[in-house]
Amino acid sequence: MQFSLFGAEVAEPTRLDLDGLVLAGGWWVQAGQGSDHRARLSILVDAEWRVSALLEEFGRRDLPGEQAPAEAELLAVRTGFRSDLVAPAQRWTRGALVAPPADLALTPAGLRLWAIAAGHGDDVGYLLGTASVQSRTHLAAGAQLAALGLPAVGIGERGRPGWRITGLKRLHRCAELLGEPPAGAGRNWPA
């Protein structure tokens, strides 16, 4: 497979790529005030390979990360609390509400983070999970996929909500944008 000149593997990693984790169901936590104001990004995932791949991606962005305690069968991954994450966190928060920022533009590297956190193949195509079909973030996620040339079908509340990419051309484009699969991804990465 030949990879795109605009895919995740050729782009310089930035903090804006973290938007992909918020689209996947991640959340920002802010603490402190003034010069002690800090933020952290956390997400729940369902497999160890996802933890390892996300920690590696955090490292590519000079963000220390860790696996944290979680409930049920999920694993929590998070960055450390950092003052340089306050601006990205504030882009997504309006008081106690989470809302997509006006300048949201999902990068291929952000799409890669989303796929690592919540992507998996199924019998119909490739599903990128989101936190809730009811949220503005879910709708923004679909619009961001379309902007990357990956129009997808919204999946409702049965099972995990998300956006399903179907069709050989779209799946090939998705794989091209995502780049090489992380170790252990298997069927959770488009071919």
Sequence and secondary structure as in RCSB ss.txt:
>XXXX:A:sequence
MQFSLFGAEVAEPTRLDLDGLVLAGGWWVQAGQGSDHRARLSILVDAEWRVSALLEEFGRRDLPGEQAPAEAELL
AVRTGFRSDLVAPAQRWTRGALVAPPADLALTPAGLRLWAIAAGHGDDVGYLLGTASVQSRTHLAAGAQLAALGL
PAVGIGERGRPGWRITGLKRLHRCAELLGEPPAGAGRNWPA
>XXXX:A:secstr
    TTSTTTS   GGGGHHHHHTT EEEEE  GGG EEEEEEEES HHHHHHHHHHHHHTT  EEEE  STT E
EEEE  BGGGHHHHHHHEETTEE   TT    HHHHHHHHHHHEEE SSSEEEE S TTSHHHHHHHHHHHHTT 
  EEE SSSS EEEE SHHHHHHHHHHH S  TT GGGS  
